[in-house]
């Protein structure tokens, strides 16, 4: 689906989101119940640099400052963080972390945050946007990846064939929608043949007060021990006996 098709299906009562030369997504949409959804994100596979991060973070902070409980939808199609020496030297990693913190602040302030990956979503730009929300959903053509295989090869020093083999039993070693769903990062895959507005409302209703990605990953077989370890740490930190 194109971004225009997604927005039309999401907001049948209208929206004010127009194409921008910087490929950022900034605006609002109308819910079926008449409420407002704040929409931020990045489109067209554009890389996310400092000039893109700051308007997104500012928009999220402005929404928090105005109060209310309007949900925030983070729509993402990005090739990753901008591979620019200038941006790296200026501390792009800190800017991306700031955006993630802004989304967390919004969530803690009562704004349910939903990430929607409809195209590419890679590396730091993925972590700081769609993956920093309360719940992440995707369309079938989405291509999420914390790190692609060639990058994993450079970091782990393992042959690519070995990583592909490991990915068959350990999804954290592989990019792609199926693997991201298996580890619980992607909670739902929406059906583009059905109205996205209805699926968005169902997703909002499923937003939990706590992060359940580790539990979801355990249920799907993609993260066998993460949830168990998290519970053990929480029990020990609180002084309770762990069973």
C-alpha positions as CSV (number, residue, x, y, z in Angstrom):
1,X,0.0,0.0,0.0
2,X,1.1,3.5,-0.7
3,X,1.1,6.1,2.1
4,X,-1.9,7.8,0.6
5,X,-3.8,4.6,0.5
6,X,-2.9,3.9,4.1
7,X,-4.0,7.3,5.3
8,X,-7.3,7.1,3.4
9,X,-8.0,3.6,4.9
10,X,-7.0,4.7,8.4
11,X,-8.8,8.0,8.5
12,X,-12.1,7.7,6.6
13,X,-13.3,11.0,8.2
14,X,-10.3,12.8,6.9
15,X,-6.7,13.9,7.8
16,X,-4.5,16.9,7.2
17,X,-1.3,15.1,6.3
18,X,0.3,16.4,3.1
19,X,3.5,15.3,1.3
20,X,6.6,17.1,2.4
21,X,9.9,17.7,0.7
22,X,11.7,16.3,3.7
23,X,9.6,13.2,3.7
24,X,8.5,13.6,7.3
25,X,4.9,12.7,8.3
26,X,3.4,15.4,10.5
27,X,-0.3,16.0,11.0
28,X,-3.5,14.6,12.5
29,X,-6.3,12.2,11.5
30,X,-9.9,11.7,12.5
31,X,-11.0,8.6,14.3
32,X,-14.4,7.0,13.6
33,X,-15.6,8.2,17.1
34,X,-14.6,11.8,16.1
35,X,-11.4,11.8,18.2
36,X,-8.0,12.9,16.9
37,X,-5.0,10.8,16.2
38,X,-1.6,12.6,16.1
39,X,0.5,11.2,13.3
40,X,4.3,11.5,13.0
41,X,6.8,9.5,11.0
42,X,9.0,9.3,8.0
43,X,8.1,8.2,4.5
44,X,9.5,7.1,1.1
45,X,12.4,5.1,2.5
46,X,14.1,8.3,3.5
47,X,17.1,8.1,5.9
48,X,16.5,9.8,9.3
49,X,19.1,12.4,10.2
50,X,19.2,15.3,12.8
51,X,17.1,17.6,10.7
52,X,14.4,14.9,10.6
53,X,14.6,13.9,14.2
54,X,14.1,17.3,15.7
55,X,10.7,18.1,14.1
56,X,9.4,14.7,15.1
57,X,10.6,15.1,18.7
58,X,9.3,18.6,18.9
59,X,5.8,17.5,17.7
60,X,5.7,14.7,20.3
61,X,6.7,17.1,23.1
62,X,4.2,19.7,21.9
63,X,1.4,17.1,22.2
64,X,2.5,16.1,25.7
65,X,2.6,19.7,26.7
66,X,-1.0,20.4,25.5
67,X,-2.3,17.6,27.7
68,X,-5.2,15.3,26.7
69,X,-4.9,11.6,25.8
70,X,-4.8,11.7,22.0
71,X,-3.1,8.5,20.7
72,X,0.1,9.0,18.6
73,X,0.6,6.9,15.4
74,X,4.2,6.6,14.2
75,X,4.3,5.6,10.6
76,X,7.6,4.5,9.2
77,X,9.3,3.7,5.9
78,X,13.0,4.5,6.3
79,X,16.3,3.0,5.2
80,X,17.7,3.8,8.6
81,X,19.7,6.6,10.2
82,X,21.4,9.0,7.8
83,X,24.9,7.8,7.0
84,X,26.5,11.2,7.2
85,X,29.8,12.1,8.8
86,X,28.3,15.5,9.8
87,X,25.4,13.9,11.6
88,X,27.5,11.3,13.3
89,X,30.0,13.9,14.5
90,X,27.1,16.0,15.9
91,X,25.8,13.0,17.9
92,X,23.0,11.6,15.8
93,X,22.8,8.6,18.2
94,X,21.9,11.1,21.0
95,X,19.2,12.7,18.8
96,X,17.7,9.4,18.0
97,X,17.7,8.5,21.7
98,X,16.0,11.8,22.5
99,X,13.2,10.9,20.0
100,X,12.7,7.5,21.7
101,X,12.6,9.2,25.1
102,X,10.0,11.7,23.8
103,X,7.8,8.8,22.7
104,X,8.2,7.1,26.1
105,X,7.3,10.3,27.8
106,X,4.2,10.6,25.7
107,X,3.2,7.0,26.6
108,X,3.8,7.7,30.3
109,X,1.7,10.8,30.0
110,X,-1.3,8.9,28.8
111,X,-0.9,9.0,25.0
112,X,-1.1,5.5,23.6
113,X,1.6,5.1,21.0
114,X,1.3,2.8,18.0
115,X,4.0,2.2,15.4
116,X,3.1,1.2,11.9
117,X,5.8,-0.1,9.6
118,X,4.7,-0.1,6.0
119,X,8.0,-0.2,4.1
120,X,11.6,-0.4,5.3
121,X,12.5,0.1,8.9
122,X,16.1,-0.3,9.7
123,X,18.7,0.1,12.5
124,X,18.7,3.2,14.7
125,X,15.9,5.0,12.9
126,X,13.7,1.9,13.4
127,X,14.6,1.7,17.1
128,X,13.9,5.4,17.8
129,X,10.6,5.5,16.0
130,X,8.2,2.6,15.4
131,X,10.0,0.2,17.8
132,X,9.9,2.9,20.6
133,X,6.1,2.8,20.7
134,X,3.8,0.9,23.0
135,X,2.9,-1.6,20.3
136,X,4.3,-2.1,16.8
137,X,2.2,-3.3,13.9
138,X,3.1,-3.8,10.2
139,X,1.7,-4.3,6.8
140,X,2.6,-7.5,4.9
141,X,5.1,-5.8,2.6
142,X,7.0,-4.3,5.6
143,X,10.8,-5.0,5.8
144,X,11.8,-4.4,9.5
145,X,15.4,-5.1,10.5
146,X,17.5,-4.0,13.5
147,X,20.5,-5.0,11.5
148,X,20.8,-6.6,8.0
149,X,22.9,-9.7,7.5
150,X,26.0,-8.1,5.9
151,X,26.2,-5.7,9.0
152,X,25.8,-8.7,11.3
153,X,28.7,-10.4,9.5
154,X,30.9,-7.4,10.2
155,X,29.9,-7.2,13.9
156,X,29.8,-10.9,14.8
157,X,32.7,-11.9,12.5
158,X,30.6,-15.0,11.6
159,X,30.1,-16.1,8.0
160,X,26.8,-15.1,6.4
161,X,25.9,-18.7,5.7
162,X,26.3,-19.4,9.4
163,X,24.0,-16.5,10.4
164,X,21.4,-17.7,7.9
165,X,21.6,-21.2,9.5
166,X,21.3,-19.8,13.0
167,X,18.3,-17.6,12.0
168,X,16.3,-20.8,11.3
169,X,16.3,-21.6,15.0
170,X,17.1,-18.2,16.6
171,X,15.1,-15.4,14.9
172,X,17.2,-12.7,16.5
173,X,19.8,-13.5,13.9
174,X,17.6,-12.6,11.0
175,X,15.9,-9.5,9.6
176,X,12.4,-9.5,8.1
177,X,8.8,-9.4,9.1
178,X,8.4,-13.1,9.9
179,X,11.4,-13.0,12.3
180,X,10.4,-9.7,13.9
181,X,7.0,-11.2,14.6
182,X,8.5,-14.3,16.0
183,X,10.5,-12.4,18.6
184,X,7.5,-10.3,19.6
185,X,8.7,-7.0,18.2
186,X,5.9,-6.8,15.7
187,X,2.7,-7.6,17.6
188,X,0.3,-7.7,14.7
189,X,0.3,-7.8,10.9
190,X,-2.6,-5.8,9.5
191,X,-4.7,-7.0,6.6
192,X,-4.6,-4.4,3.8
193,X,-7.8,-5.9,2.3
194,X,-9.7,-4.7,5.3
195,X,-10.3,-1.2,6.6
196,X,-7.2,-0.1,8.5
197,X,-9.3,2.2,10.7
198,X,-11.0,-0.8,12.3
199,X,-7.7,-2.6,12.8
200,X,-6.2,0.5,14.3
201,X,-9.0,0.7,16.9
202,X,-8.5,-2.9,17.8
203,X,-4.8,-2.3,18.2
204,X,-5.4,0.7,20.5
205,X,-7.6,-1.5,22.6
206,X,-4.8,-4.0,22.9
207,X,-2.2,-1.5,24.2
208,X,-1.0,-2.7,27.5
209,X,0.3,-0.7,30.5
210,X,3.5,-2.7,30.4
211,X,5.7,-4.0,27.7
212,X,4.8,-7.5,26.7
213,X,7.1,-8.1,23.8
214,X,9.2,-10.6,25.7
215,X,6.0,-12.6,26.6
216,X,4.8,-12.5,23.0
217,X,8.2,-13.7,21.8
218,X,8.1,-16.6,24.2
219,X,4.6,-17.6,23.1
220,X,5.7,-17.5,19.4
221,X,8.9,-19.4,20.1
222,X,11.2,-16.6,19.0
223,X,12.5,-15.6,22.4
224,X,12.7,-18.7,24.6
225,X,14.1,-17.2,27.8
226,X,13.8,-13.4,27.8
227,X,10.4,-13.3,29.6
228,X,11.6,-15.8,32.2
229,X,14.8,-13.8,32.9
230,X,12.9,-10.5,33.1
231,X,10.6,-12.0,35.7
232,X,13.5,-13.4,37.7
233,X,15.3,-10.0,37.7
234,X,12.1,-8.2,38.8
235,X,11.4,-10.7,41.6
236,X,15.0,-10.5,42.9
237,X,15.0,-6.7,42.7
238,X,11.8,-6.5,44.8
239,X,13.1,-9.1,47.3
240,X,10.4,-11.6,46.5
241,X,11.1,-15.3,46.2
242,X,11.3,-16.4,42.5
243,X,9.4,-19.5,41.5
